[in-house]
Amino acid sequence: MRTMGVPKTKRELITYFGHYYMRDPIAHSLKGLADGSEMVLRRVIPEDSAMFRLAKRTYYACAARTKA
């Protein structure tokens, strides 16, 4: 007997993610947009720039506030 929740084939994995997506398609789409825009910014802004450091400090400050 198979353990539930552990896909054995690629088709089962695709089906699983399809069901996961259908639970909240808007949030899933927004997450993809946020991740994509983050990667664009990471490619455009050099890591040793003042803008990168400011963005990093702002990100961690916001993240700390949401955890509290």
Distance bins in CASP14 RR format, pairs under 12 A and 6 or more apart:
PFRMAT RR
TARGET T0000
AUTHOR 0000-0000-0000
RMODE 2
METHOD distances of the structure
MODEL  1
2 8 1 0 0 1 0 0 0 0 0 0 0
2 9 0 0 0 0 0 1 0 0 0 0 0
2 12 0 0 0 0 1 0 0 0 0 0 0
4 12 0 0 0 0 0 1 0 0 0 0 0
4 16 0 0 0 0 0 1 0 0 0 0 0
5 12 0 0 0 0 1 0 0 0 0 0 0
5 13 0 0 0 0 0 1 0 0 0 0 0
5 15 0 0 0 0 0 1 0 0 0 0 0
5 16 1 0 0 1 0 0 0 0 0 0 0
5 17 0 0 0 0 0 1 0 0 0 0 0
5 19 0 0 0 0 0 1 0 0 0 0 0
5 20 0 0 0 0 0 1 0 0 0 0 0
6 12 0 0 0 0 1 0 0 0 0 0 0
6 13 0 0 0 0 1 0 0 0 0 0 0
6 16 0 0 0 0 1 0 0 0 0 0 0
7 13 1 0 1 0 0 0 0 0 0 0 0
7 14 0 0 0 0 1 0 0 0 0 0 0
7 15 1 0 0 1 0 0 0 0 0 0 0
7 16 1 0 1 0 0 0 0 0 0 0 0
7 17 0 0 0 0 1 0 0 0 0 0 0
7 18 0 0 0 0 0 1 0 0 0 0 0
7 19 0 0 0 0 0 1 0 0 0 0 0
7 20 0 0 0 0 0 1 0 0 0 0 0
8 15 0 0 0 0 0 1 0 0 0 0 0
8 16 0 0 0 0 0 1 0 0 0 0 0
9 15 0 0 0 0 1 0 0 0 0 0 0
9 16 0 0 0 0 0 1 0 0 0 0 0
10 16 0 0 0 0 0 1 0 0 0 0 0
10 17 0 0 0 0 0 1 0 0 0 0 0
11 17 0 0 0 0 0 1 0 0 0 0 0
11 18 0 0 0 0 0 1 0 0 0 0 0
12 18 0 0 0 0 0 1 0 0 0 0 0
12 19 0 0 0 0 0 1 0 0 0 0 0
13 19 0 0 0 0 0 1 0 0 0 0 0
13 20 0 0 0 0 0 1 0 0 0 0 0
14 20 0 0 0 0 0 1 0 0 0 0 0
14 21 0 0 0 0 0 1 0 0 0 0 0
15 21 0 0 0 0 0 1 0 0 0 0 0
15 22 0 0 0 0 0 1 0 0 0 0 0
16 22 0 0 0 0 0 1 0 0 0 0 0
16 23 0 0 0 0 0 1 0 0 0 0 0
17 23 0 0 0 0 0 1 0 0 0 0 0
17 28 0 0 0 0 1 0 0 0 0 0 0
18 24 0 0 0 0 0 1 0 0 0 0 0
18 25 0 0 0 0 1 0 0 0 0 0 0
18 28 0 0 0 0 1 0 0 0 0 0 0
19 25 0 0 0 0 0 1 0 0 0 0 0
19 28 0 0 0 0 0 1 0 0 0 0 0
20 27 0 0 0 0 0 1 0 0 0 0 0
20 28 1 0 0 1 0 0 0 0 0 0 0
20 31 0 0 0 0 0 1 0 0 0 0 0
21 27 0 0 0 0 1 0 0 0 0 0 0
21 28 1 0 1 0 0 0 0 0 0 0 0
21 29 0 0 0 0 1 0 0 0 0 0 0
21 31 0 0 0 0 0 1 0 0 0 0 0
21 32 0 0 0 0 0 1 0 0 0 0 0
22 28 0 0 0 0 1 0 0 0 0 0 0
22 29 0 0 0 0 0 1 0 0 0 0 0
24 30 0 0 0 0 1 0 0 0 0 0 0
24 31 0 0 0 0 1 0 0 0 0 0 0
25 31 0 0 0 0 0 1 0 0 0 0 0
25 32 0 0 0 0 0 1 0 0 0 0 0
26 32 0 0 0 0 0 1 0 0 0 0 0
26 33 0 0 0 0 0 1 0 0 0 0 0
27 33 0 0 0 0 0 1 0 0 0 0 0
27 34 0 0 0 0 0 1 0 0 0 0 0
28 34 0 0 0 0 0 1 0 0 0 0 0
28 35 0 0 0 0 0 1 0 0 0 0 0
29 35 0 0 0 0 0 1 0 0 0 0 0
29 36 0 0 0 0 0 1 0 0 0 0 0
30 36 0 0 0 0 0 1 0 0 0 0 0
30 37 0 0 0 0 0 1 0 0 0 0 0
31 37 0 0 0 0 0 1 0 0 0 0 0
31 38 0 0 0 0 0 1 0 0 0 0 0
32 38 0 0 0 0 1 0 0 0 0 0 0
32 39 0 0 0 0 0 1 0 0 0 0 0
32 40 0 0 0 0 0 1 0 0 0 0 0
33 39 0 0 0 0 0 1 0 0 0 0 0
33 40 0 0 0 0 0 1 0 0 0 0 0
34 40 0 0 0 0 0 1 0 0 0 0 0
34 41 0 0 0 0 0 1 0 0 0 0 0
34 59 0 0 0 0 0 1 0 0 0 0 0
35 41 0 0 0 0 0 1 0 0 0 0 0
35 42 0 0 0 0 0 1 0 0 0 0 0
36 42 0 0 0 0 1 0 0 0 0 0 0
36 43 0 0 0 0 0 1 0 0 0 0 0
37 43 0 0 0 0 0 1 0 0 0 0 0
37 44 0 0 0 0 0 1 0 0 0 0 0
38 44 0 0 0 0 0 1 0 0 0 0 0
38 45 0 0 0 0 0 1 0 0 0 0 0
38 55 0 0 0 0 1 0 0 0 0 0 0
38 56 0 0 0 0 0 1 0 0 0 0 0
38 59 0 0 0 0 1 0 0 0 0 0 0
39 45 0 0 0 0 0 1 0 0 0 0 0
41 47 0 0 0 0 0 1 0 0 0 0 0
41 49 0 0 0 0 0 1 0 0 0 0 0
41 51 0 0 0 0 1 0 0 0 0 0 0
41 52 0 0 0 0 1 0 0 0 0 0 0
41 55 1 0 0 1 0 0 0 0 0 0 0
41 56 0 0 0 0 0 1 0 0 0 0 0
41 59 0 0 0 0 0 1 0 0 0 0 0
42 49 0 0 0 0 0 1 0 0 0 0 0
42 51 0 0 0 0 0 1 0 0 0 0 0
42 52 0 0 0 0 1 0 0 0 0 0 0
42 55 0 0 0 0 1 0 0 0 0 0 0
42 56 0 0 0 0 0 1 0 0 0 0 0
42 59 0 0 0 0 0 1 0 0 0 0 0
43 52 0 0 0 0 0 1 0 0 0 0 0
44 51 0 0 0 0 1 0 0 0 0 0 0
44 52 0 0 0 0 1 0 0 0 0 0 0
44 55 0 0 0 0 0 1 0 0 0 0 0
45 51 1 0 1 0 0 0 0 0 0 0 0
45 52 1 0 1 0 0 0 0 0 0 0 0
45 53 0 0 0 0 1 0 0 0 0 0 0
45 54 0 0 0 0 1 0 0 0 0 0 0
45 55 1 0 0 1 0 0 0 0 0 0 0
45 56 0 0 0 0 0 1 0 0 0 0 0
46 52 1 0 0 1 0 0 0 0 0 0 0
46 53 0 0 0 0 0 1 0 0 0 0 0
46 55 0 0 0 0 0 1 0 0 0 0 0
47 53 0 0 0 0 1 0 0 0 0 0 0
47 55 0 0 0 0 0 1 0 0 0 0 0
47 56 0 0 0 0 1 0 0 0 0 0 0
48 56 0 0 0 0 0 1 0 0 0 0 0
49 55 0 0 0 0 1 0 0 0 0 0 0
49 56 0 0 0 0 0 1 0 0 0 0 0
50 56 0 0 0 0 0 1 0 0 0 0 0
50 57 0 0 0 0 0 1 0 0 0 0 0
51 57 0 0 0 0 0 1 0 0 0 0 0
51 58 0 0 0 0 0 1 0 0 0 0 0
52 58 0 0 0 0 0 1 0 0 0 0 0
52 59 0 0 0 0 0 1 0 0 0 0 0
53 59 0 0 0 0 0 1 0 0 0 0 0
53 60 0 0 0 0 0 1 0 0 0 0 0
54 60 0 0 0 0 0 1 0 0 0 0 0
54 61 0 0 0 0 0 1 0 0 0 0 0
55 61 0 0 0 0 0 1 0 0 0 0 0
55 62 0 0 0 0 0 1 0 0 0 0 0
56 62 0 0 0 0 0 1 0 0 0 0 0
56 63 0 0 0 0 0 1 0 0 0 0 0
57 63 0 0 0 0 0 1 0 0 0 0 0
57 64 0 0 0 0 0 1 0 0 0 0 0
58 64 0 0 0 0 0 1 0 0 0 0 0
58 65 0 0 0 0 0 1 0 0 0 0 0
59 65 0 0 0 0 0 1 0 0 0 0 0
59 66 0 0 0 0 0 1 0 0 0 0 0
60 66 0 0 0 0 0 1 0 0 0 0 0
60 67 0 0 0 0 0 1 0 0 0 0 0
61 67 0 0 0 0 0 1 0 0 0 0 0
61 68 0 0 0 0 0 1 0 0 0 0 0
62 68 0 0 0 0 0 1 0 0 0 0 0
END
